[in-house]
Amino acid sequence: MDSQPLSLEDTWRLRVTSAQVYSIVKNRDVENFERVMGFLEATYRLLPGLVAPIKHMKIMFGLKTMTALRFVQCT
């Protein structure tokens, strides 16, 4: 992993993306949970010590469950 600090543009993008992910989860916008899962996977891969593996697994399982339930209810 690169130990170079993030540039100002990188930190700006990270903050915007984090805010979008937070908004999706807060509003329970299940249609966009896949974006949240992608962000969480990338964050976990880049910063594995940020969240305990079991917590990460539980969060991902919960999001996948909510996404699956949405598809079941639509049919």
All heavy atoms as a GROMACS GRO file, in nm:
protein
  607
    1MET      N    1   0.084  -0.118   0.000
    1MET     CA    2   0.000   0.000   0.000
    1MET      C    3   0.088   0.123   0.000
    1MET      O    4   0.189   0.130   0.068
    1MET     CB    5  -0.090  -0.002   0.123
    1MET     CG    6  -0.190   0.109   0.125
    1MET     SD    7  -0.316   0.076   0.246
    1MET     CE    8  -0.304   0.223   0.341
    2ASP      N    9   0.050   0.223  -0.074
    2ASP     CA   10   0.127   0.346  -0.086
    2ASP      C   11   0.112   0.428   0.041
    2ASP      O   12   0.002   0.452   0.089
    2ASP     CB   13   0.076   0.424  -0.207
    2ASP     CG   14   0.166   0.541  -0.242
    2ASP    OD1   15   0.275   0.551  -0.184
    2ASP    OD2   16   0.126   0.619  -0.330
    3SER      N   17   0.225   0.472   0.097
    3SER     CA   18   0.219   0.549   0.221
    3SER      C   19   0.220   0.699   0.196
    3SER      O   20   0.228   0.778   0.289
    3SER     CB   21   0.337   0.511   0.312
    3SER     OG   22   0.459   0.544   0.246
    4GLN      N   23   0.209   0.740   0.070
    4GLN     CA   24   0.205   0.882   0.036
    4GLN      C   25   0.073   0.942   0.082
    4GLN      O   26  -0.032   0.879   0.071
    4GLN     CB   27   0.220   0.901  -0.116
    4GLN     CG   28   0.353   0.854  -0.171
    4GLN     CD   29   0.468   0.939  -0.121
    4GLN    OE1   30   0.453   1.059  -0.104
    4GLN    NE2   31   0.581   0.877  -0.096
    5PRO      N   32   0.077   1.065   0.134
    5PRO     CA   33  -0.049   1.128   0.176
    5PRO      C   34  -0.137   1.158   0.054
    5PRO      O   35  -0.088   1.172  -0.058
    5PRO     CB   36  -0.004   1.258   0.242
    5PRO     CG   37   0.136   1.281   0.197
    5PRO     CD   38   0.193   1.149   0.157
    6LEU      N   39  -0.265   1.165   0.080
    6LEU     CA   40  -0.359   1.196  -0.028
    6LEU      C   41  -0.344   1.341  -0.069
    6LEU      O   42  -0.317   1.428   0.013
    6LEU     CB   43  -0.503   1.172   0.019
    6LEU     CG   44  -0.543   1.030   0.053
    6LEU    CD1   45  -0.682   1.029   0.114
    6LEU    CD2   46  -0.537   0.941  -0.068
    7SER      N   47  -0.366   1.368  -0.197
    7SER     CA   48  -0.365   1.506  -0.244
    7SER      C   49  -0.496   1.572  -0.201
    7SER      O   50  -0.591   1.506  -0.160
    7SER     CB   51  -0.350   1.510  -0.395
    7SER     OG   52  -0.469   1.466  -0.457
    8LEU      N   53  -0.501   1.704  -0.215
    8LEU     CA   54  -0.624   1.775  -0.179
    8LEU      C   55  -0.742   1.729  -0.265
    8LEU      O   56  -0.854   1.716  -0.217
    8LEU     CB   57  -0.604   1.926  -0.195
    8LEU     CG   58  -0.515   1.992  -0.091
    8LEU    CD1   59  -0.498   2.140  -0.124
    8LEU    CD2   60  -0.573   1.976   0.048
    9GLU      N   61  -0.715   1.700  -0.391
    9GLU     CA   62  -0.823   1.653  -0.479
    9GLU      C   63  -0.872   1.515  -0.435
    9GLU      O   64  -0.991   1.488  -0.436
    9GLU     CB   65  -0.774   1.648  -0.624
    9GLU     CG   66  -0.886   1.614  -0.721
    9GLU     CD   67  -0.842   1.625  -0.865
    9GLU    OE1   68  -0.758   1.710  -0.897
    9GLU    OE2   69  -0.895   1.547  -0.946
   10ASP      N   70  -0.780   1.429  -0.394
   10ASP     CA   71  -0.818   1.296  -0.348
   10ASP      C   72  -0.903   1.303  -0.222
   10ASP      O   73  -1.003   1.232  -0.211
   10ASP     CB   74  -0.694   1.210  -0.321
   10ASP     CG   75  -0.618   1.177  -0.448
   10ASP    OD1   76  -0.678   1.178  -0.557
   10ASP    OD2   77  -0.496   1.152  -0.438
   11THR      N   78  -0.863   1.386  -0.128
   11THR     CA   79  -0.940   1.396  -0.003
   11THR      C   80  -1.078   1.456  -0.030
   11THR      O   81  -1.176   1.416   0.031
   11THR     CB   82  -0.867   1.480   0.103
   11THR    OG1   83  -0.839   1.610   0.052
   11THR    CG2   84  -0.737   1.413   0.144
   12TRP      N   85  -1.086   1.549  -0.124
   12TRP     CA   86  -1.214   1.609  -0.160
   12TRP      C   87  -1.307   1.503  -0.216
   12TRP      O   88  -1.424   1.494  -0.178
   12TRP     CB   89  -1.190   1.721  -0.261
   12TRP     CG   90  -1.313   1.789  -0.308
   12TRP    CD1   91  -1.382   1.888  -0.245
   12TRP    CD2   92  -1.384   1.762  -0.429
   12TRP    NE1   93  -1.491   1.924  -0.319
   12TRP    CE2   94  -1.494   1.848  -0.433
   12TRP    CE3   95  -1.365   1.674  -0.534
   12TRP    CZ2   96  -1.586   1.848  -0.538
   12TRP    CZ3   97  -1.456   1.673  -0.638
   12TRP    CH2   98  -1.564   1.760  -0.639
   13ARG      N   99  -1.256   1.421  -0.307
   13ARG     CA  100  -1.337   1.315  -0.366
   13ARG      C  101  -1.382   1.214  -0.262
   13ARG      O  102  -1.496   1.166  -0.265
   13ARG     CB  103  -1.260   1.243  -0.476
   13ARG     CG  104  -1.242   1.324  -0.600
   13ARG     CD  105  -1.164   1.248  -0.703
   13ARG     NE  106  -1.144   1.328  -0.822
   13ARG     CZ  107  -1.061   1.296  -0.917
   13ARG    NH1  108  -0.989   1.187  -0.910
   13ARG    NH2  109  -1.048   1.374  -1.023
   14LEU      N  110  -1.293   1.180  -0.171
   14LEU     CA  111  -1.327   1.084  -0.066
   14LEU      C  112  -1.437   1.139   0.024
   14LEU      O  113  -1.530   1.068   0.060
   14LEU     CB  114  -1.203   1.051   0.017
   14LEU     CG  115  -1.221   0.948   0.128
   14LEU    CD1  116  -1.271   0.816   0.072
   14LEU    CD2  117  -1.091   0.929   0.203
   15ARG      N  118  -1.430   1.266   0.057
   15ARG     CA  119  -1.533   1.328   0.141
   15ARG      C  120  -1.669   1.331   0.070
   15ARG      O  121  -1.773   1.303   0.130
   15ARG     CB  122  -1.493   1.469   0.182
   15ARG     CG  123  -1.385   1.472   0.285
   15ARG     CD  124  -1.340   1.613   0.312
   15ARG     NE  125  -1.227   1.616   0.399
   15ARG     CZ  126  -1.226   1.676   0.516
   15ARG    NH1  127  -1.333   1.741   0.558
   15ARG    NH2  128  -1.119   1.674   0.590
   16VAL      N  129  -1.668   1.365  -0.057
   16VAL     CA  130  -1.793   1.370  -0.134
   16VAL      C  131  -1.854   1.231  -0.143
   16VAL      O  132  -1.974   1.212  -0.120
   16VAL     CB  133  -1.770   1.431  -0.274
   16VAL    CG1  134  -1.893   1.413  -0.362
   16VAL    CG2  135  -1.735   1.578  -0.262
   17THR      N  136  -1.771   1.132  -0.175
   17THR     CA  137  -1.820   0.994  -0.186
   17THR      C  138  -1.873   0.944  -0.053
   17THR      O  139  -1.978   0.880  -0.046
   17THR     CB  140  -1.709   0.902  -0.239
   17THR    OG1  141  -1.661   0.953  -0.362
   17THR    CG2  142  -1.761   0.761  -0.259
   18SER      N  143  -1.802   0.975   0.055
   18SER     CA  144  -1.847   0.935   0.188
   18SER      C  145  -1.982   0.997   0.221
   18SER      O  146  -2.070   0.932   0.278
   18SER     CB  147  -1.744   0.976   0.294
   18SER     OG  148  -1.623   0.912   0.273
   19ALA      N  149  -2.000   1.124   0.187
   19ALA     CA  150  -2.127   1.192   0.212
   19ALA      C  151  -2.239   1.128   0.131
   19ALA      O  152  -2.352   1.112   0.181
   19ALA     CB  153  -2.114   1.340   0.179
   20GLN      N  154  -2.211   1.091   0.005
   20GLN     CA  155  -2.312   1.026  -0.077
   20GLN      C  156  -2.351   0.891  -0.020
   20GLN      O  157  -2.470   0.857  -0.014
   20GLN     CB  158  -2.260   1.009  -0.220
   20GLN     CG  159  -2.248   1.138  -0.296
   20GLN     CD  160  -2.179   1.120  -0.431
   20GLN    OE1  161  -2.109   1.022  -0.452
   20GLN    NE2  162  -2.196   1.217  -0.518
   21VAL      N  163  -2.253   0.815   0.025
   21VAL     CA  164  -2.279   0.684   0.085
   21VAL      C  165  -2.362   0.700   0.211
   21VAL      O  166  -2.459   0.628   0.234
   21VAL     CB  167  -2.146   0.609   0.112
   21VAL    CG1  168  -2.167   0.491   0.205
   21VAL    CG2  169  -2.083   0.565  -0.018
   22TYR      N  170  -2.326   0.796   0.295
   22TYR     CA  171  -2.401   0.822   0.418
   22TYR      C  172  -2.546   0.857   0.386
   22TYR      O  173  -2.640   0.807   0.449
   22TYR     CB  174  -2.335   0.934   0.497
   22TYR     CG  175  -2.413   0.973   0.620
   22TYR    CD1  176  -2.411   0.894   0.734
   22TYR    CD2  177  -2.491   1.088   0.620
   22TYR    CE1  178  -2.484   0.929   0.846
   22TYR    CE2  179  -2.564   1.123   0.732
   22TYR     CZ  180  -2.561   1.044   0.845
   22TYR     OH  181  -2.634   1.079   0.954
   23SER      N  182  -2.566   0.941   0.285
   23SER     CA  183  -2.701   0.981   0.247
   23SER      C  184  -2.782   0.862   0.198
   23SER      O  185  -2.901   0.849   0.232
   23SER     CB  186  -2.694   1.088   0.138
   23SER     OG  187  -2.822   1.124   0.094
   24ILE      N  188  -2.722   0.776   0.120
   24ILE     CA  189  -2.790   0.656   0.069
   24ILE      C  190  -2.836   0.569   0.186
   24ILE      O  191  -2.951   0.523   0.190
   24ILE     CB  192  -2.699   0.578  -0.027
   24ILE    CG1  193  -2.679   0.656  -0.157
   24ILE    CG2  194  -2.757   0.439  -0.056
   24ILE    CD1  195  -2.569   0.601  -0.246
   25VAL      N  196  -2.747   0.545   0.281
   25VAL     CA  197  -2.782   0.459   0.395
   25VAL      C  198  -2.884   0.527   0.485
   25VAL      O  199  -2.982   0.465   0.527
   25VAL     CB  200  -2.655   0.421   0.474
   25VAL    CG1  201  -2.691   0.347   0.602
   25VAL    CG2  202  -2.562   0.337   0.388
   26LYS      N  203  -2.866   0.655   0.513
   26LYS     CA  204  -2.958   0.729   0.601
   26LYS      C  205  -3.100   0.730   0.545
   26LYS      O  206  -3.197   0.712   0.618
   26LYS     CB  207  -2.908   0.872   0.620
   26LYS     CG  208  -2.994   0.954   0.712
   26LYS     CD  209  -2.942   1.094   0.727
   26LYS     CE  210  -3.037   1.175   0.812
   26LYS     NZ  211  -3.007   1.316   0.806
   27ASN      N  212  -3.110   0.748   0.413
   27ASN     CA  213  -3.242   0.753   0.349
   27ASN      C  214  -3.294   0.615   0.309
   27ASN      O  215  -3.402   0.606   0.249
   27ASN     CB  216  -3.236   0.843   0.226
   27ASN     CG  217  -3.209   0.987   0.263
   27ASN    OD1  218  -3.262   1.037   0.362
   27ASN    ND2  219  -3.125   1.052   0.186
   28ARG      N  220  -3.217   0.512   0.341
   28ARG     CA  221  -3.253   0.373   0.307
   28ARG      C  222  -3.288   0.359   0.160
   28ARG      O  223  -3.388   0.298   0.123
   28ARG     CB  224  -3.366   0.323   0.395
   28ARG     CG  225  -3.325   0.311   0.540
   28ARG     CD  226  -3.436   0.249   0.623
   28ARG     NE  227  -3.394   0.231   0.760
   28ARG     CZ  228  -3.348   0.118   0.810
   28ARG    NH1  229  -3.337   0.012   0.735
   28ARG    NH2  230  -3.312   0.111   0.936
   29ASP      N  231  -3.204   0.421   0.077
   29ASP     CA  232  -3.220   0.415  -0.068
   29ASP      C  233  -3.165   0.282  -0.118
   29ASP      O  234  -3.054   0.272  -0.167
   29ASP     CB  235  -3.147   0.533  -0.132
   29ASP     CG  236  -3.166   0.541  -0.281
   29ASP    OD1  237  -3.244   0.460  -0.337
   29ASP    OD2  238  -3.103   0.629  -0.343
   30VAL      N  239  -3.246   0.178  -0.102
   30VAL     CA  240  -3.202   0.040  -0.128
   30VAL      C  241  -3.155   0.022  -0.271
   30VAL      O  242  -3.066  -0.058  -0.298
   30VAL     CB  243  -3.314  -0.059  -0.093
   30VAL    CG1  244  -3.272  -0.202  -0.118
   30VAL    CG2  245  -3.358  -0.041   0.052
   31GLU      N  246  -3.209   0.099  -0.363
   31GLU     CA  247  -3.169   0.087  -0.504
   31GLU      C  248  -3.021   0.119  -0.523
   31GLU      O  249  -2.959   0.072  -0.618
   31GLU     CB  250  -3.253   0.178  -0.591
   31GLU     CG  251  -3.398   0.135  -0.599
   31GLU     CD  252  -3.481   0.228  -0.686
   31GLU    OE1  253  -3.422   0.315  -0.753
   31GLU    OE2  254  -3.603   0.214  -0.684
   32ASN      N  255  -2.963   0.198  -0.434
   32ASN     CA  256  -2.823   0.237  -0.446
   32ASN      C  257  -2.732   0.168  -0.345
   32ASN      O  258  -2.617   0.209  -0.328
   32ASN     CB  259  -2.810   0.389  -0.434
   32ASN     CG  260  -2.865   0.460  -0.555
   32ASN    OD1  261  -2.829   0.427  -0.667
   32ASN    ND2  262  -2.953   0.554  -0.533
   33PHE      N  263  -2.781   0.066  -0.277
   33PHE     CA  264  -2.698  -0.004  -0.178
   33PHE      C  265  -2.576  -0.071  -0.242
   33PHE      O  266  -2.476  -0.092  -0.177
   33PHE     CB  267  -2.780  -0.106  -0.100
   33PHE     CG  268  -2.851  -0.048   0.020
   33PHE    CD1  269  -2.854   0.088   0.044
   33PHE    CD2  270  -2.914  -0.130   0.110
   33PHE    CE1  271  -2.919   0.141   0.154
   33PHE    CE2  272  -2.980  -0.079   0.221
   33PHE     CZ  273  -2.981   0.056   0.242
   34GLU      N  274  -2.586  -0.104  -0.370
   34GLU     CA  275  -2.470  -0.165  -0.437
   34GLU      C  276  -2.353  -0.067  -0.442
   34GLU      O  277  -2.238  -0.107  -0.429
   34GLU     CB  278  -2.508  -0.214  -0.576
   34GLU     CG  279  -2.597  -0.337  -0.571
   34GLU     CD  280  -2.627  -0.392  -0.709
   34GLU    OE1  281  -2.543  -0.377  -0.798
   34GLU    OE2  282  -2.735  -0.450  -0.723
   35ARG      N  283  -2.383   0.062  -0.458
   35ARG     CA  284  -2.277   0.164  -0.453
   35ARG      C  285  -2.214   0.169  -0.314
   35ARG      O  286  -2.093   0.182  -0.300
   35ARG     CB  287  -2.333   0.301  -0.488
   35ARG     CG  288  -2.370   0.317  -0.633
   35ARG     CD  289  -2.423   0.454  -0.663
   35ARG     NE  290  -2.322   0.556  -0.633
   35ARG     CZ  291  -2.350   0.684  -0.618
   35ARG    NH1  292  -2.474   0.728  -0.629
   35ARG    NH2  293  -2.255   0.770  -0.592
   36VAL      N  294  -2.297   0.156  -0.212
   36VAL     CA  295  -2.248   0.156  -0.074
   36VAL      C  296  -2.158   0.036  -0.052
   36VAL      O  297  -2.049   0.048   0.005
   36VAL     CB  298  -2.365   0.156   0.027
   36VAL    CG1  299  -2.316   0.141   0.169
   36VAL    CG2  300  -2.448   0.282   0.012
   37MET      N  301  -2.202  -0.080  -0.098
   37MET     CA  302  -2.122  -0.202  -0.081
   37MET      C  303  -1.988  -0.190  -0.154
   37MET      O  304  -1.884  -0.232  -0.101
   37MET     CB  305  -2.199  -0.324  -0.128
   37MET     CG  306  -2.316  -0.358  -0.036
   37MET     SD  307  -2.400  -0.512  -0.075
   37MET     CE  308  -2.480  -0.471  -0.228
   38GLY      N  309  -1.988  -0.132  -0.272
   38GLY     CA  310  -1.863  -0.112  -0.345
   38GLY      C  311  -1.768  -0.020  -0.271
   38GLY      O  312  -1.648  -0.046  -0.262
   39PHE      N  313  -1.822   0.087  -0.213
   39PHE     CA  314  -1.741   0.181  -0.136
   39PHE      C  315  -1.684   0.113  -0.011
   39PHE      O  316  -1.566   0.128   0.021
   39PHE     CB  317  -1.825   0.302  -0.096
   39PHE     CG  318  -1.752   0.400  -0.008
   39PHE    CD1  319  -1.661   0.488  -0.062
   39PHE    CD2  320  -1.775   0.403   0.129
   39PHE    CE1  321  -1.593   0.578   0.019
   39PHE    CE2  322  -1.709   0.492   0.210
   39PHE     CZ  323  -1.617   0.581   0.155
   40LEU      N  324  -1.768   0.036   0.057
   40LEU     CA  325  -1.722  -0.032   0.178
   40LEU      C  326  -1.615  -0.137   0.147
   40LEU      O  327  -1.518  -0.152   0.222
   40LEU     CB  328  -1.840  -0.097   0.251
   40LEU     CG  329  -1.940  -0.001   0.313
   40LEU    CD1  330  -2.057  -0.077   0.372
   40LEU    CD2  331  -1.875   0.086   0.418
   41GLU      N  332  -1.632  -0.209   0.037
   41GLU     CA  333  -1.532  -0.308  -0.002
   41GLU      C  334  -1.399  -0.240  -0.034
   41GLU      O  335  -1.292  -0.287   0.008
   41GLU     CB  336  -1.579  -0.390  -0.122
   41GLU     CG  337  -1.681  -0.496  -0.088
   41GLU     CD  338  -1.626  -0.605   0.001
   41GLU    OE1  339  -1.504  -0.632   0.000
   41GLU    OE2  340  -1.707  -0.665   0.074
   42ALA      N  341  -1.404  -0.131  -0.109
   42ALA     CA  342  -1.281  -0.060  -0.145
   42ALA      C  343  -1.214  -0.002  -0.021
   42ALA      O  344  -1.091  -0.013  -0.005
   42ALA     CB  345  -1.312   0.052  -0.244
   43THR      N  346  -1.292   0.055   0.069
   43THR     CA  347  -1.237   0.111   0.192
   43THR      C  348  -1.174   0.002   0.278
   43THR      O  349  -1.065   0.019   0.332
   43THR     CB  350  -1.347   0.184   0.272
   43THR    OG1  351  -1.407   0.283   0.188
   43THR    CG2  352  -1.292   0.250   0.395
   44TYR      N  353  -1.242  -0.110   0.288
   44TYR     CA  354  -1.190  -0.221   0.369
   44TYR      C  355  -1.062  -0.277   0.309
   44TYR      O  356  -0.968  -0.311   0.381
   44TYR     CB  357  -1.296  -0.331   0.381
   44TYR     CG  358  -1.254  -0.444   0.472
   44TYR    CD1  359  -1.248  -0.425   0.609
   44TYR    CD2  360  -1.219  -0.568   0.421
   44TYR    CE1  361  -1.209  -0.527   0.693
   44TYR    CE2  362  -1.181  -0.672   0.504
   44TYR     CZ  363  -1.175  -0.650   0.641
   44TYR     OH  364  -1.136  -0.752   0.724
   45ARG      N  365  -1.056  -0.283   0.177
   45ARG     CA  366  -0.937  -0.335   0.110
   45ARG      C  367  -0.818  -0.240   0.130
   45ARG      O  368  -0.706  -0.283   0.152
   45ARG     CB  369  -0.967  -0.354  -0.039
   45ARG     CG  370  -0.865  -0.434  -0.112
   45ARG     CD  371  -0.908  -0.470  -0.255
   45ARG     NE  372  -0.961  -0.357  -0.330
   45ARG     CZ  373  -1.089  -0.341  -0.365
   45ARG    NH1  374  -1.179  -0.432  -0.330
   45ARG    NH2  375  -1.130  -0.238  -0.435
   46LEU      N  376  -0.843  -0.109   0.124
   46LEU     CA  377  -0.736  -0.011   0.138
   46LEU      C  378  -0.695   0.013   0.283
   46LEU      O  379  -0.580   0.042   0.312
   46LEU     CB  380  -0.778   0.122   0.075
   46LEU     CG  381  -0.794   0.121  -0.076
   46LEU    CD1  382  -0.856   0.251  -0.124
   46LEU    CD2  383  -0.659   0.099  -0.143
   47LEU      N  384  -0.792   0.004   0.374
   47LEU     CA  385  -0.767   0.029   0.517
   47LEU      C  386  -0.823  -0.085   0.601
   47LEU      O  387  -0.924  -0.069   0.671
   47LEU     CB  388  -0.832   0.161   0.560
   47LEU     CG  389  -0.787   0.285   0.484
   47LEU    CD1  390  -0.882   0.400   0.510
   47LEU    CD2  391  -0.645   0.321   0.524
   48PRO      N  392  -0.761  -0.202   0.596
   48PRO     CA  393  -0.818  -0.319   0.664
   48PRO      C  394  -0.827  -0.305   0.815
   48PRO      O  395  -0.911  -0.369   0.877
   48PRO     CB  396  -0.723  -0.433   0.625
   48PRO     CG  397  -0.598  -0.367   0.581
   48PRO     CD  398  -0.635  -0.233   0.529
   49GLY      N  399  -0.748  -0.221   0.876
   49GLY     CA  400  -0.753  -0.205   1.021
   49GLY      C  401  -0.858  -0.107   1.068
   49GLY      O  402  -0.879  -0.090   1.188
   50LEU      N  403  -0.926  -0.042   0.976
   50LEU     CA  404  -1.025   0.059   1.012
   50LEU      C  405  -1.147  -0.002   1.080
   50LEU      O  406  -1.201   0.053   1.176
   50LEU     CB  407  -1.068   0.137   0.888
   50LEU     CG  408  -1.156   0.259   0.907
   50LEU    CD1  409  -1.082   0.364   0.989
   50LEU    CD2  410  -1.195   0.316   0.772
   51VAL      N  411  -1.190  -0.117   1.031
   51VAL     CA  412  -1.307  -0.186   1.085
   51VAL      C  413  -1.269  -0.332   1.107
   51VAL      O  414  -1.202  -0.392   1.023
   51VAL     CB  415  -1.427  -0.178   0.987
   51VAL    CG1  416  -1.546  -0.256   1.038
   51VAL    CG2  417  -1.464  -0.034   0.961
   52ALA      N  418  -1.312  -0.387   1.219
   52ALA     CA  419  -1.285  -0.528   1.247
   52ALA      C  420  -1.350  -0.615   1.138
   52ALA      O  421  -1.459  -0.584   1.090
   52ALA     CB  422  -1.340  -0.566   1.384
   53PRO      N  423  -1.283  -0.724   1.099
   53PRO     CA  424  -1.336  -0.809   0.991
   53PRO      C  425  -1.479  -0.859   1.018
   53PRO      O  426  -1.561  -0.862   0.926
   53PRO     CB  427  -1.238  -0.927   0.986
   53PRO     CG  428  -1.111  -0.872   1.040
   53PRO     CD  429  -1.151  -0.770   1.143
   54ILE      N  430  -1.509  -0.896   1.140
   54ILE     CA  431  -1.644  -0.946   1.170
   54ILE      C  432  -1.748  -0.836   1.154
   54ILE      O  433  -1.859  -0.860   1.105
   54ILE     CB  434  -1.650  -1.010   1.312
   54ILE    CG1  435  -1.781  -1.086   1.330
   54ILE    CG2  436  -1.634  -0.907   1.420
   54ILE    CD1  437  -1.788  -1.215   1.253
   55LYS      N  438  -1.715  -0.712   1.192
   55LYS     CA  439  -1.808  -0.600   1.175
   55LYS      C  440  -1.831  -0.572   1.027
   55LYS      O  441  -1.943  -0.547   0.985
   55LYS     CB  442  -1.755  -0.474   1.244
   55LYS     CG  443  -1.747  -0.484   1.393
   55LYS     CD  444  -1.885  -0.489   1.453
   55LYS     CE  445  -1.873  -0.488   1.605
   55LYS     NZ  446  -2.002  -0.501   1.669
   56HIS      N  447  -1.722  -0.575   0.950
   56HIS     CA  448  -1.734  -0.553   0.806
   56HIS      C  449  -1.824  -0.659   0.745
   56HIS      O  450  -1.913  -0.626   0.664
   56HIS     CB  451  -1.595  -0.556   0.741
   56HIS     CG  452  -1.598  -0.550   0.593
   56HIS    ND1  453  -1.626  -0.434   0.524
   56HIS    CD2  454  -1.580  -0.646   0.499
   56HIS    CE1  455  -1.624  -0.459   0.395
   56HIS    NE2  456  -1.596  -0.587   0.377
   57MET      N  457  -1.805  -0.783   0.784
   57MET     CA  458  -1.884  -0.893   0.731
   57MET      C  459  -2.032  -0.874   0.768
   57MET      O  460  -2.121  -0.895   0.684
   57MET     CB  461  -1.833  -1.026   0.785
   57MET     CG  462  -1.900  -1.147   0.726
   57MET     SD  463  -1.831  -1.302   0.786
   57MET     CE  464  -1.876  -1.295   0.959
   58LYS      N  465  -2.061  -0.833   0.890
   58LYS     CA  466  -2.200  -0.814   0.933
   58LYS      C  467  -2.267  -0.700   0.857
   58LYS      O  468  -2.383  -0.710   0.817
   58LYS     CB  469  -2.205  -0.786   1.083
   58LYS     CG  470  -2.179  -0.908   1.168
   58LYS     CD  471  -2.187  -0.872   1.316
   58LYS     CE  472  -2.166  -0.994   1.403
   58LYS     NZ  473  -2.178  -0.960   1.546
   59ILE      N  474  -2.194  -0.591   0.836
   59ILE     CA  475  -2.249  -0.477   0.762
   59ILE      C  476  -2.280  -0.519   0.619
   59ILE      O  477  -2.388  -0.490   0.566
   59ILE     CB  478  -2.152  -0.358   0.765
   59ILE    CG1  479  -2.143  -0.301   0.906
   59ILE    CG2  480  -2.196  -0.250   0.666
   59ILE    CD1  481  -2.029  -0.203   0.925
   60MET      N  482  -2.185  -0.587   0.555
   60MET     CA  483  -2.205  -0.630   0.417
   60MET      C  484  -2.322  -0.728   0.407
   60MET      O  485  -2.403  -0.720   0.315
   60MET     CB  486  -2.077  -0.692   0.362
   60MET     CG  487  -1.962  -0.595   0.349
   60MET     SD  488  -1.997  -0.453   0.244
   60MET     CE  489  -2.003  -0.533   0.085
   61PHE      N  490  -2.332  -0.820   0.501
   61PHE     CA  491  -2.441  -0.917   0.501
   61PHE      C  492  -2.575  -0.845   0.514
   61PHE      O  493  -2.672  -0.878   0.445
   61PHE     CB  494  -2.423  -1.018   0.614
   61PHE     CG  495  -2.531  -1.122   0.619
   61PHE    CD1  496  -2.533  -1.226   0.527
   61PHE    CD2  497  -2.631  -1.115   0.715
   61PHE    CE1  498  -2.634  -1.321   0.530
   61PHE    CE2  499  -2.732  -1.210   0.719
   61PHE     CZ  500  -2.733  -1.313   0.627
   62GLY      N  501  -2.582  -0.746   0.604
   62GLY     CA  502  -2.706  -0.671   0.622
   62GLY      C  503  -2.747  -0.596   0.497
   62GLY      O  504  -2.865  -0.596   0.458
   63LEU      N  505  -2.650  -0.534   0.430
   63LEU     CA  506  -2.681  -0.461   0.307
   63LEU      C  507  -2.727  -0.556   0.196
   63LEU      O  508  -2.822  -0.526   0.123
   63LEU     CB  509  -2.559  -0.381   0.261
   63LEU     CG  510  -2.522  -0.260   0.348
   63LEU    CD1  511  -2.388  -0.204   0.303
   63LEU    CD2  512  -2.629  -0.154   0.342
   64LYS      N  513  -2.660  -0.670   0.186
   64LYS     CA  514  -2.698  -0.769   0.084
   64LYS      C  515  -2.837  -0.823   0.112
   64LYS      O  516  -2.916  -0.845   0.020
   64LYS     CB  517  -2.596  -0.882   0.079
   64LYS     CG  518  -2.465  -0.841   0.018
   64LYS     CD  519  -2.365  -0.953   0.023
   64LYS     CE  520  -2.230  -0.907  -0.029
   64LYS     NZ  521  -2.128  -1.013  -0.020
   65THR      N  522  -2.870  -0.844   0.239
   65THR     CA  523  -3.002  -0.894   0.276
   65THR      C  524  -3.110  -0.792   0.240
   65THR      O  525  -3.213  -0.828   0.183
   65THR     CB  526  -3.007  -0.924   0.427
   65THR    OG1  527  -2.907  -1.022   0.457
   65THR    CG2  528  -3.143  -0.975   0.468
   66MET      N  529  -3.085  -0.666   0.270
   66MET     CA  530  -3.184  -0.562   0.238
   66MET      C  531  -3.202  -0.549   0.087
   66MET      O  532  -3.313  -0.528   0.039
   66MET     CB  533  -3.143  -0.429   0.300
   66MET     CG  534  -3.153  -0.430   0.452
   66MET     SD  535  -3.102  -0.275   0.525
   66MET     CE  536  -3.250  -0.180   0.496
   67THR      N  537  -3.092  -0.563   0.013
   67THR     CA  538  -3.101  -0.556  -0.133
   67THR      C  539  -3.180  -0.674  -0.187
   67THR      O  540  -3.265  -0.658  -0.275
   67THR     CB  541  -2.959  -0.554  -0.195
   67THR    OG1  542  -2.887  -0.444  -0.139
   67THR    CG2  543  -2.965  -0.539  -0.344
   68ALA      N  544  -3.154  -0.792  -0.133
   68ALA     CA  545  -3.226  -0.912  -0.178
   68ALA      C  546  -3.375  -0.901  -0.146
   68ALA      O  547  -3.460  -0.940  -0.227
   68ALA     CB  548  -3.166  -1.036  -0.115
   69LEU      N  549  -3.407  -0.849  -0.029
   69LEU     CA  550  -3.548  -0.834   0.009
   69LEU      C  551  -3.621  -0.740  -0.084
   69LEU      O  552  -3.738  -0.758  -0.114
   69LEU     CB  553  -3.559  -0.788   0.154
   69LEU     CG  554  -3.522  -0.890   0.260
   69LEU    CD1  555  -3.528  -0.826   0.399
   69LEU    CD2  556  -3.614  -1.010   0.255
   70ARG      N  557  -3.552  -0.637  -0.130
   70ARG     CA  558  -3.612  -0.543  -0.223
   70ARG      C  559  -3.652  -0.614  -0.353
   70ARG      O  560  -3.760  -0.592  -0.407
   70ARG     CB  561  -3.517  -0.429  -0.255
   70ARG     CG  562  -3.577  -0.325  -0.346
   70ARG     CD  563  -3.474  -0.217  -0.378
   70ARG     NE  564  -3.475  -0.191  -0.519
   70ARG     CZ  565  -3.400  -0.247  -0.612
   70ARG    NH1  566  -3.312  -0.336  -0.580
   70ARG    NH2  567  -3.410  -0.217  -0.737
   71PHE      N  568  -3.565  -0.701  -0.402
   71PHE     CA  569  -3.596  -0.772  -0.525
   71PHE      C  570  -3.709  -0.872  -0.505
   71PHE      O  571  -3.791  -0.892  -0.594
   71PHE     CB  572  -3.471  -0.843  -0.579
   71PHE     CG  573  -3.370  -0.749  -0.637
   71PHE    CD1  574  -3.244  -0.739  -0.582
   71PHE    CD2  575  -3.402  -0.670  -0.745
   71PHE    CE1  576  -3.152  -0.652  -0.635
   71PHE    CE2  577  -3.310  -0.581  -0.799
   71PHE     CZ  578  -3.183  -0.572  -0.743
   72VAL      N  579  -3.716  -0.934  -0.389
   72VAL     CA  580  -3.824  -1.029  -0.360
   72VAL      C  581  -3.958  -0.956  -0.354
   72VAL      O  582  -4.058  -1.004  -0.406
   72VAL     CB  583  -3.796  -1.105  -0.227
   72VAL    CG1  584  -3.917  -1.183  -0.184
   72VAL    CG2  585  -3.674  -1.194  -0.244
   73GLN      N  586  -3.961  -0.838  -0.294
   73GLN     CA  587  -4.084  -0.763  -0.281
   73GLN      C  588  -4.132  -0.708  -0.415
   73GLN      O  589  -4.250  -0.688  -0.436
   73GLN     CB  590  -4.065  -0.647  -0.183
   73GLN     CG  591  -4.047  -0.694  -0.040
   73GLN     CD  592  -4.014  -0.579   0.053
   73GLN    OE1  593  -3.988  -0.468   0.010
   73GLN    NE2  594  -4.015  -0.607   0.182
   74CYS      N  595  -4.038  -0.683  -0.507
   74CYS     CA  596  -4.075  -0.629  -0.639
   74CYS      C  597  -4.140  -0.734  -0.727
   74CYS      O  598  -4.211  -0.701  -0.821
   74CYS     CB  599  -3.951  -0.572  -0.708
   74CYS     SG  600  -3.893  -0.421  -0.631
   75THR      N  601  -4.115  -0.861  -0.701
   75THR     CA  602  -4.170  -0.966  -0.789
   75THR      C  603  -4.304  -1.014  -0.744
   75THR      O  604  -4.358  -0.986  -0.648
   75THR     CB  605  -4.074  -1.087  -0.795
   75THR    OG1  606  -4.052  -1.138  -0.665
   75THR    CG2  607  -3.947  -1.047  -0.862
   0.00000   0.00000   0.00000
